[in-house]
Amino acid sequence: DQQVKQNSPSLSVQEGRISILNCDYTNSMFDYFLWYKKYPAEGPTFLISISSIKDKNEDGRFTVFLNKSAKHLSLHIVPSQPGDSAVYFCAASAPGGGSQGNLIFGKGTKLSVKP
Amino acid sequence: DAMVIQNPRYQVTQFGKPVTLSCSQTLNHNVMYWYQQKSSQAPKLLFHYYDKDFNNEADTPDNFQSRRPNTSFCFLDIRSPGLGDAAMYLCATSKTGQRNTEAFFGQGTRLTVV
């Protein structure tokens, strides 16, 4: 029973265009969402996050949008660059101590940006 | 500067032979996590340490154990590895009380069971 779903295993985009990676969640208790980027043979690295009190957070070329009513978030990369080619993981956590606050990950989406 | 270091990067072990994976951190974070990630799957939390307090996930098999002798080090022990335990094992750290800060991951140890 996946609480965080990334339904597209892969995405291919032309350099300079927009990349849109999607993530859906089922647990209405989640109030904090993160995107991680993972290159081959490396661990995931934090990219950007958003709290449930916001619907948008922007950091340079990366913007995350949150639609709480739809339980959906998306990561936009504009413009996409070949160096953005990686696996992107969506993660979420709920408030509270113990396991509640731990990150729940999606399966990831492999982004390929073609020159 | 590596902040979360996992050793070894690649580990081959025999079926049933105990194996230990290690993780060290220079961040002085009080929370350390172990995740298992199988091919094309989401990283799955096995357990975490909140300081010295061990927190096991309900569905983590007994075959998996962990030790944290001090703040900097954490070990994952697999007592009798099976073929199904072949995976990437990721160690991560975070700082308590700051949920708006991310978890820092190591590069992972890829475990092969033969």
Interface residues (C-beta under 8 A of the other chain):
Chain A: Q2 V4 P9 Y32 L34 Y36 A41 E42 G43 P44 T45 F46 S49 S51 F89 S93 P95 G98 S99 G101 N102 L103 I104 F105 G106 K107 G108
Chain B: V4 Q6 R9 Y33 Y35 S40 Q41 A42 P43 K44 L45 H48 N55 E57 L90 A92 R99 N100 E102 A103 F104 F105 G106 Q107 G108
